Amino acid sequence: MLLLAFLFFFTPAGGSATDLNQIRERYYQSVTDEEATRDLYRELSSIPHPTALVLGYQAALEALFAKHVWNPYSKLTWLDKAELSFAKAIRQDPTNVEIRFLRFTYQHYLPGFLKRSPNLDEDRAAIINGLASNVNQPEPDLRKNVIRFLLESGRCSPVELKLLRSLL
């Protein structure tokens, strides 16, 4: 299921690591490949003045490290780091649908007993508001995939589901 969430980010492209389409493609690869996670994280971390979206991808990669490592303490350490990084990215660009979606998907798949998904409602609302407005719109394919994921997530109210269906 985790893999399905991240399939939505797949956008084929070429170019440098700072090219967003390339970052998305490499992020998708990172879901199942620890070395790809490490390589992309290293590259994004070396960008001197990253955008909020790049910070969001760094945070998402930190969350993936929690998936890839074996030690429970290390898993929690990476999750803590991811939360701080997501908070920084969202402070820089609070209406960015893609950053909110990155955090929403990772928290959606965390086991509930960890009690580490406090932003699901806030992010869902920000994503839906962003999609319904003309501000910070993600590219069309990503937009459709975000909507589809939300529709299938089981985390939206009937009113939100109706609105999301109208946005497809």
N, C-alpha and C positions, 0 to 999 in steps of 0.2 A: 504494500500500500504506500509506503514512504516513497518508493521509486515512482509510483504513478503521480504523486504530487509534484515531483520535480521534473517529470516528463514535460510538464506544461511550460517549462522555461526553455526547452530546446528550440533553438533557432539557428539553422545552419548559416555559417558565415566564415570569413577568413579575417585576417588582419592582426593587429597587435593586441596585447593583453588588455589594453585600455579601451579597445573597441567593445562596446556593450554587447553586441551580438556574439562576439568571441567569448566574452566573460560568461554569458548565459550558456553557451554551448559547453564550455569547459566546466562550468558549475554542474551542469547535468551529468557530465562524466564523473565528477567528484562524488556523486551520490553513492556510487558503488566502488570507487577506486581511491583508497587512502593516499596513494602517491600523487594522484591528480589533485586531490584536496590540498596536499602539502605544497605542491608546485604553484597552484593558482593562488593560494594564500600568501606564499612568499612573494609572488609578483605583485599582488594587490597591496601588500603591506609595505612594499618599497616605493609606492607612488607618493611623492612628496606632499601634495595637497589634494587628497582624494575627494571626489564629490560625495554627497550624501548617499547616492546610489551605490557607489563603489564601497563605501563603508558598510552599507547594507549587505552587500555580497560578502565582504569580509566577515561580518557577523554570522551570516548563514553558513559560511565555511567553518567558523568556530563551532557552530552547532553540529556540523557534520563530523568534526573531529571527535565530538562526544559519542557519535555513532561508531566511529572507527576504532577508538581505543578500547582496551579490555578492562583496565583498572577502574573500578567504580568511583574512586576518589578523583581520578583524572577526568572521568566523564562529567562529574559535577563541576569540576574546575572549568572545563571548557564551556559548559552551559552558563556558568556565571559570567565568563568572559563574553560569551555571545550576547547575553542580556545587556551588559554594559555597552557593547558596541552597537547593538540595535538602538538603545536609548540615545546614544550620541547621533546616529544617523537620522533618527526620527526628530530629534531636536533641531537638526539642520534643515530638514525638509519634511515637516509633519503631514503634508498632504500627498506625499509621493505614494501612489497606489502600489508600485512594485516593491518598495521597501516594506510597506505594511503587509503585503502579501507574503514576502519572504518570511517575516516573523510569524504571521498567522499560520503558514503551512508547517513550520517547524514546531510551533507550540501545539498545533492540532494533533500531531503525531506523538507527542510526549505522553508517556503513561500518566494517567490521572493521579496515581498515588504519589508522584513526585511533587505535586502542587506547584508546578513551575510554568503554568500557562495562564498568568493573570491578565494578559493583554488580548485575549481572544475576542471579547465583546468590543473593546475599543478599536481593535484593528479591523474587525468585520465592519463596524459602522464607518470607519474612515475609508475603507476600500469601497463600500457601497456608495457613500457620499461622493467620493472621487470619481467613480464610474458614472454616476448620475449627472455630474457637473461637466464642465468643459475645461477643468483645471487639471494639469499634470496627467493627461491621458496617456496610458501606455500604448505601445504600438498595437495595431488592430488584432494580430494573432494572439499576442499576449493578453490583450483585453478579453477576448473570447474565452481563452483558457482559464483566466482568473474567474470569470463568471461561471463557467462550467464547474470549476472546482468548488466554488461557494455553493452552487446548486446541489452538488453531490455530498457536501460536507456534513449535512445534518445539523448545522449550527445556525441556520437562518430561520427567522420567523416566517409565517405565511405571507405577511405583507412584504418582507424583504425578498422572498422567493418570487412573488409576482413582479416586483420591480426588476429583479435580475433577469427574469424571462423576457421582460419587455426591452431590455437592453441588448439582448442577443441579436 
